[in-house]
Amino acid sequence: MSKDEIYASDADATRPFEFNEDVARVFPDMLRRSIPGYAASIEAIGWLAARYVRADTRCYDLGCSLGAAALAMRDNISQPGCSIVAVDNAPAMVERCRQRIASKPGDGAEMAVVEADIRSVDIQRASMVVMNYTLQFLPLDDRVALMAKICHGLVNGGIFLLSEKVVDEDDSIEALLIDLHHEYKRRNAYSDLEISRKRAALENVLIPESIAAHRTRLGEAGFRHVGVLLRYFNFVSLVAIR
C-alpha cells in the first residue's frame, strides 16, 4: 500500500482535489487514514448484499473508485444470476479497479467496470445500489434527479446505501466534529499542514449536507424507509429501501 503524501508536497499545495493517477495510487491509504469507519461501511455493504440481493437482479456501485464496495457485494451474494456494475468517471480509478478485480477472482456475481458519469447510467432491475462517498462530489442541483433515478431502478424491497460526509445543523456540534476528524487524521500521521492543504483542496469540490437534507431527498425520491445505519463523527452511512 503506497502512503498518501500528496499534500506534504509544496507542488500539490494549491491544486483542487481530483481523482487522478496520484490519488488512485495512494487511495487505499488515504481512505484508511482519512475516513473514520470506512472499513465498517464496506463490511456493512457485504452484510446487506447477503440479505437484500435477489436472484437475477443487478447491483450497482456508483462512484466505485477501486471497487471495494463492488467486491464486498460480490463476495457476499448467494443468489444466482446476479451481476454487478461498477461505475466511475475517473480513468485512473477505472483502470486500477479493473486490475484489482482481475487480481481477486471469485465465483459469485459477474462484474463489469464502466468508465462513465454516474448521472448517465441507466439503473435497471436492481436489488442493491451503493454510493459510498460519491454524492458529495456532485453539484447540489443534480442530486434530486439521481436519487429518483436510483429509486425507480430498484425492484420493490431493493436497498440503497449512501455514505457521505455530513454537516451538523448545530454549529457547536459541527465544530466539535471537525476537530475530532482532524484529531483522527493526526493520529493517523497526517501533519497539520497536510490537513489544512487537503481541506483547502476540497473546498467547493466536496459539498456536504445535513442528515436531514439527505433523509428528505430520499423520501421525496420515493423510498419508503430511510435511516442511519452507521455514524462515526461527521461520516454517515444511510440506508433507503424502496
SULVEN-V530137 format. One record per backbone hydrogen bond with DSSP energy under -1.0 kcal/mol. NH is the residue of the N-H (numbers start at 1). CO is the residue of the C=O. If there is no record, write none. Layout:
BEGIN
NH,CO + NH,CO
END
This chain:
BEGIN
8,5 + 12,9 + 13,10 + 17,201 + 20,18 + 24,20 + 25,21 + 30,26 + 31,27 + 32,28 + 33,29 + 34,30 + 35,31 + 38,35 + 41,37 + 42,38 + 43,39 + 44,40 + 45,41 + 46,42 + 47,43 + 48,44 + 49,45 + 50,46 + 51,47 + 52,48 + 53,49 + 56,80 + 58,125 + 59,83 + 60,128 + 61,85 + 62,130 + 63,87 + 64,87 + 67,64 + 71,67 + 72,68 + 73,69 + 74,70 + 75,71 + 76,73 + 77,73 + 83,57 + 84,110 + 85,59 + 86,112 + 87,61 + 88,114 + 94,90 + 95,91 + 96,92 + 97,93 + 98,94 + 99,95 + 100,96 + 101,97 + 102,98 + 103,99 + 104,101 + 110,82 + 112,84 + 114,86 + 116,88 + 120,117 + 126,153 + 127,58 + 128,58 + 129,159 + 130,60 + 131,161 + 133,163 + 137,134 + 138,135 + 142,139 + 143,140 + 146,142 + 147,143 + 148,144 + 149,145 + 150,146 + 151,147 + 152,148 + 153,149 + 155,126 + 158,155 + 159,127 + 160,240 + 161,129 + 162,238 + 163,131 + 164,236 + 166,234 + 167,209 + 174,170 + 175,171 + 176,172 + 177,173 + 178,174 + 179,175 + 180,176 + 181,177 + 182,178 + 183,179 + 184,180 + 185,181 + 186,182 + 187,183 + 189,186 + 190,185 + 195,191 + 196,192 + 197,193 + 198,194 + 199,195 + 200,196 + 201,197 + 202,198 + 205,202 + 206,202 + 207,136 + 214,210 + 215,211 + 216,212 + 217,213 + 218,214 + 219,215 + 220,216 + 221,217 + 223,218 + 224,241 + 225,241 + 227,239 + 229,237 + 230,237 + 232,235 + 235,232 + 236,164 + 237,230 + 238,162 + 239,227 + 240,160 + 241,225 + 242,158
END
